[in-house]
Amino acid sequence: MAEPRIARLYLYPDLRRRVEAGRRGFLTSLVDLLRGDGWEVYLRNDTPEELHEARTRSGYSLVRMITPPNRRGLTFRRTYFAPFWHIERVAERWDWPVAKTPFDPKTVQPHKALRFLNTMRHRHFHGARLSRDGFALVPLQGRLLERRSFQSCSPIQMLQTLLEHEPSRQVHATLHPKERYTPQEIGALDRLAASPRFSYGTGETDRLLPACDYVATMNSATALHGYFLEKPAVLFGKIDFHHIASNVSELGAAEAISRAAQQTPDYAAYLWWFFRDMAIDDSRPDAPARIQAALKAGGWPV
């Protein structure tokens, strides 16, 4: 028996109110598309109780940035910058189709790609003065002493590896302003800081990004931001924007680090492909068609 064409969107309260008010945006376009196709659409709060009930409710569900509640559920997430979005079957970015699709720069028109890069750079990094000042920037995330399933090592081991294989550059780590680090984690950083080539601080990432030689990280979005400033990246973890980075899992740490600063990928072509070809651009006239295609790819009868 076919599932009823009922869609429930589980949203935090302020976002739910905005969609209910019909403010223009990605979710409003999605709701309009479904209702125009005869669907019943309900907006629910994303409380633990509601999400628990969603596991057995009939119809289809859409959640934000978390694992869908059942096989008929999908998750949506902003693609790092507005107005770009993804609708996917799983929450883990490294398992999204974009992560598994090969990137071919020859499919991108160079003049359009360069215009896109310059527009985004002006919008998000206006005034940045680009240089290479002889250091690797390491934007840290959380849980510094643990190795999680998507990581090749723990973040502290990543820093140790960089100091071992980076022969000349300084290594500067930045702490994430929204993370709370334990005394044990700070102690591990302080022990590394006994090396004259290592330092760390808080709240400096945006200032330091334009001046670094490359970004080394597990999978921080800072590495993707660096692509707009033509900064190479070394990735110690899995993520969706891995295609033009030096990947430790593929090359080994020594080779990935040695290649990092010499990389000269086609940043403009990649960024066009990643954002304009592989994501939903809610500012474009084809946004409803792309939303429909993403829902259909996720198994919804649209």
C-alpha positions as CSV (number, residue, x, y, z in Angstrom):
1,M,0.0,0.0,0.0
2,A,1.4,3.4,-1.0
3,E,2.2,5.9,1.6
4,P,-0.1,9.0,1.7
5,R,1.4,12.1,0.2
6,I,1.8,13.8,3.5
7,A,5.0,15.7,4.3
8,R,6.0,16.8,7.8
9,L,8.8,19.3,8.2
10,Y,10.5,19.2,11.7
11,L,12.0,22.7,12.3
12,Y,13.3,24.7,15.3
13,P,10.6,27.2,16.4
14,D,11.9,30.4,14.8
15,L,12.5,28.7,11.5
16,R,9.0,27.2,11.6
17,R,7.4,30.6,12.2
18,R,9.3,32.1,9.3
19,V,8.1,29.3,7.0
20,E,4.5,29.7,8.3
21,A,4.7,33.4,7.5
22,G,5.6,32.6,4.0
23,R,8.9,34.4,3.9
24,R,10.7,33.8,0.7
25,G,13.4,31.1,0.9
26,F,14.4,27.6,0.3
27,L,11.8,26.0,2.6
28,T,9.0,28.2,1.4
29,S,9.8,27.1,-2.2
30,L,9.8,23.5,-1.1
31,V,6.4,23.8,0.7
32,D,4.9,25.7,-2.2
33,L,6.1,23.0,-4.6
34,L,4.6,20.2,-2.5
35,R,1.3,21.9,-1.9
36,G,1.0,22.8,-5.6
37,D,1.4,19.1,-6.4
38,G,-1.4,18.1,-4.0
39,W,0.6,17.2,-0.9
40,E,-0.6,17.8,2.6
41,V,2.3,19.7,4.4
42,Y,2.6,20.1,8.2
43,L,5.2,22.1,10.1
44,R,6.2,20.6,13.4
45,N,8.7,21.6,16.1
46,D,11.9,19.5,16.1
47,T,11.5,18.5,19.8
48,P,12.8,15.0,20.9
49,E,9.2,14.0,21.4
50,E,8.1,15.0,17.9
51,L,11.2,13.4,16.3
52,H,10.5,10.2,18.2
53,E,6.9,10.1,16.9
54,A,8.2,10.8,13.4
55,R,9.8,7.3,13.3
56,T,6.4,5.6,13.0
57,R,4.2,8.3,11.4
58,S,2.8,7.7,7.9
59,G,3.9,9.8,5.0
60,Y,7.3,11.5,4.6
61,S,9.5,13.6,6.8
62,L,12.1,16.3,6.4
63,V,14.6,17.2,9.2
64,R,17.4,19.7,9.5
65,M,21.0,18.6,9.7
66,I,20.2,15.3,11.5
67,T,19.7,11.7,10.6
68,P,16.2,11.2,9.1
69,P,13.8,9.4,11.4
70,N,13.0,6.5,9.0
71,R,13.5,5.3,5.4
72,R,11.0,7.8,4.0
73,G,12.7,10.7,5.7
74,L,15.2,13.2,4.2
75,T,17.5,15.8,5.8
76,F,18.3,19.3,4.5
77,R,21.3,21.5,5.2
78,R,22.8,24.7,4.0
79,T,25.8,24.1,1.8
80,Y,28.1,26.3,3.8
81,F,26.9,29.6,2.3
82,A,23.5,31.0,1.5
83,P,21.7,30.5,-0.8
84,F,23.0,27.0,-1.4
85,W,21.3,23.9,-0.1
86,H,21.3,20.1,-0.1
87,I,18.4,17.6,0.5
88,E,19.8,14.2,1.2
89,R,19.0,10.7,2.5
90,V,21.8,10.8,5.2
91,A,23.2,13.5,7.5
92,E,26.9,12.7,6.9
93,R,28.2,15.0,4.3
94,W,31.0,12.6,3.3
95,D,28.3,10.1,2.2
96,W,26.4,12.6,0.0
97,P,26.4,12.0,-3.8
98,V,28.6,15.2,-4.3
99,A,31.3,13.5,-2.2
100,K,31.3,10.4,-4.4
101,T,31.0,12.2,-7.8
102,P,34.3,12.8,-9.6
103,F,35.1,16.4,-10.3
104,D,36.1,17.2,-13.9
105,P,37.1,20.9,-14.5
106,K,36.5,20.5,-18.2
107,T,32.8,20.5,-17.6
108,V,32.9,24.0,-16.3
109,Q,32.9,27.2,-18.4
110,P,36.0,29.2,-17.1
111,H,34.6,32.7,-17.4
112,K,31.4,31.8,-15.5
113,A,33.5,30.1,-12.8
114,L,35.9,33.0,-12.4
115,R,33.0,35.4,-12.1
116,F,31.4,33.3,-9.5
117,L,34.6,33.0,-7.5
118,N,35.2,36.8,-7.6
119,T,31.6,37.5,-6.6
120,M,31.7,35.1,-3.6
121,R,35.1,36.4,-2.6
122,H,33.9,40.0,-2.6
123,R,30.7,39.1,-0.7
124,H,32.2,36.9,2.0
125,F,35.9,37.9,2.1
126,H,35.9,41.5,1.1
127,G,39.1,43.3,2.1
128,A,41.1,40.2,2.5
129,R,44.8,40.8,1.6
130,L,46.2,37.5,0.3
131,S,49.7,36.4,1.2
132,R,51.7,33.4,2.2
133,D,53.4,34.1,5.5
134,G,55.1,30.7,6.1
135,F,52.6,28.9,8.3
136,A,50.0,26.2,8.2
137,L,46.6,27.1,9.7
138,V,44.8,24.3,11.6
139,P,41.2,25.2,12.5
140,L,40.4,22.8,15.3
141,Q,36.9,21.5,16.1
142,G,36.0,19.4,19.2
143,R,37.0,16.3,21.0
144,L,40.7,16.7,20.5
145,L,41.8,13.5,22.2
146,E,39.4,11.2,20.4
147,R,39.5,9.6,16.9
148,R,36.0,9.5,15.5
149,S,34.8,7.3,12.7
150,F,35.3,9.9,9.9
151,Q,38.8,10.8,11.1
152,S,42.2,9.2,10.2
153,C,43.5,10.0,13.7
154,S,42.6,12.2,16.7
155,P,43.0,16.0,16.3
156,I,46.0,16.0,18.7
157,Q,47.7,13.3,16.7
158,M,47.0,15.4,13.6
159,L,48.9,18.3,15.1
160,Q,51.8,15.9,16.1
161,T,51.8,14.6,12.5
162,L,52.0,18.0,11.0
163,L,54.9,19.0,13.2
164,E,56.7,15.8,12.3
165,H,56.2,16.1,8.5
166,E,56.1,19.9,7.9
167,P,59.8,20.7,7.7
168,S,59.9,24.4,7.8
169,R,56.6,26.2,8.3
170,Q,55.0,27.2,11.6
171,V,51.9,25.3,12.6
172,H,49.2,27.5,14.2
173,A,46.0,26.0,15.5
174,T,42.8,27.9,16.3
175,L,40.3,26.8,18.8
176,H,36.6,26.7,17.8
177,P,34.8,29.5,19.7
178,K,31.7,27.4,20.3
179,E,33.6,24.4,21.7
180,R,34.3,23.9,25.4
181,Y,37.7,22.3,25.8
182,T,38.7,20.1,28.8
183,P,41.7,20.7,30.9
184,Q,43.2,17.5,29.4
185,E,42.8,18.9,25.9
186,I,44.3,22.3,26.8
187,G,47.2,20.4,28.6
188,A,47.9,18.4,25.4
189,L,48.0,21.7,23.4
190,D,50.3,23.3,25.9
191,R,52.7,20.3,25.7
192,L,52.8,20.7,21.9
193,A,53.4,24.5,22.4
194,A,56.8,23.6,23.9
195,S,57.9,23.3,20.2
196,P,58.9,26.8,18.9
197,R,57.1,25.9,15.6
198,F,53.7,25.4,17.2
199,S,51.2,27.9,18.7
200,Y,47.5,28.1,19.2
201,G,44.8,30.7,20.0
202,T,41.1,31.5,19.9
203,G,39.1,33.6,17.5
204,E,41.8,34.2,14.9
205,T,40.8,32.0,12.1
206,D,39.2,34.6,9.8
207,R,42.1,36.9,10.3
208,L,44.8,34.3,9.6
209,L,43.2,32.5,6.7
210,P,44.2,35.0,4.0
211,A,47.9,34.8,5.2
212,C,48.4,31.1,5.6
213,D,50.3,28.8,3.2
214,Y,47.6,26.1,3.5
215,V,44.9,24.8,5.7
216,A,45.2,21.5,7.5
217,T,42.1,20.1,9.2
218,M,39.9,17.1,9.8
219,N,37.0,18.6,7.9
220,S,36.5,22.1,9.0
221,A,34.5,24.4,6.7
222,T,37.5,26.8,6.9
223,A,39.3,24.6,4.3
224,L,36.4,25.2,1.9
225,H,36.5,29.0,2.7
226,G,40.2,28.8,1.9
227,Y,39.4,27.7,-1.6
228,F,37.8,31.1,-2.3
229,L,41.2,32.6,-1.4
230,E,43.1,29.9,-3.4
231,K,44.5,28.3,-0.3
232,P,45.4,24.6,-0.6
233,A,44.0,22.1,2.0
234,V,45.2,18.9,3.7
235,L,42.3,16.8,5.0
236,F,42.7,14.3,7.8
237,G,39.0,13.4,7.8
238,K,36.1,12.7,5.4
239,I,34.0,15.5,4.0
240,D,32.1,16.5,0.8
241,F,34.6,19.1,-0.5
242,H,37.6,16.7,-0.6
243,H,38.2,16.5,-4.4
244,I,40.9,19.2,-4.8
245,A,42.5,18.7,-1.4
246,S,45.5,16.5,-0.3
247,N,43.8,13.6,1.4
248,V,45.7,11.8,4.2
249,S,43.5,8.8,3.8
250,E,44.6,8.5,0.1
251,L,48.2,9.7,0.1
252,G,49.4,9.1,3.6
253,A,50.3,11.9,5.9
254,A,53.9,12.6,4.7
255,E,52.9,12.8,1.1
256,A,49.7,14.8,1.7
257,I,51.6,17.4,3.7
258,S,54.5,17.6,1.3
259,R,52.2,18.3,-1.6
260,A,50.0,20.8,0.2
261,A,51.5,24.2,-0.4
262,Q,52.4,23.3,-4.0
263,Q,48.9,22.4,-5.1
264,T,47.4,24.6,-7.8
265,P,44.0,23.2,-8.6
266,D,41.4,25.1,-10.6
267,Y,39.7,26.6,-7.6
268,A,37.2,28.6,-9.7
269,A,36.0,25.6,-11.6
270,Y,35.7,23.5,-8.5
271,L,33.7,26.1,-6.6
272,W,31.3,26.6,-9.5
273,W,30.8,22.8,-9.8
274,F,30.4,22.3,-6.0
275,F,27.9,25.1,-5.5
276,R,26.2,25.8,-8.8
277,D,26.2,22.3,-10.3
278,M,25.9,20.0,-7.3
279,A,23.8,22.1,-4.8
280,I,20.4,23.8,-5.0
281,D,20.9,27.5,-5.5
282,D,17.7,29.1,-4.1
283,S,18.3,32.4,-5.9
284,R,18.0,30.8,-9.3
285,P,14.9,30.3,-11.4
286,D,15.5,26.6,-11.5
287,A,15.4,26.2,-7.7
288,P,12.0,24.5,-7.7
289,A,13.0,22.0,-10.3
290,R,16.2,21.2,-8.4
291,I,14.2,20.8,-5.2
292,Q,11.8,18.5,-6.9
293,A,14.7,16.5,-8.4
294,A,16.4,16.1,-4.9
295,L,13.1,15.0,-3.4
296,K,12.6,12.5,-6.2
297,A,16.1,11.2,-5.8
298,G,15.4,10.7,-2.1
299,G,12.4,8.5,-2.9
300,W,9.5,10.9,-2.6
301,P,6.7,10.5,-5.2
302,V,6.9,14.0,-6.7
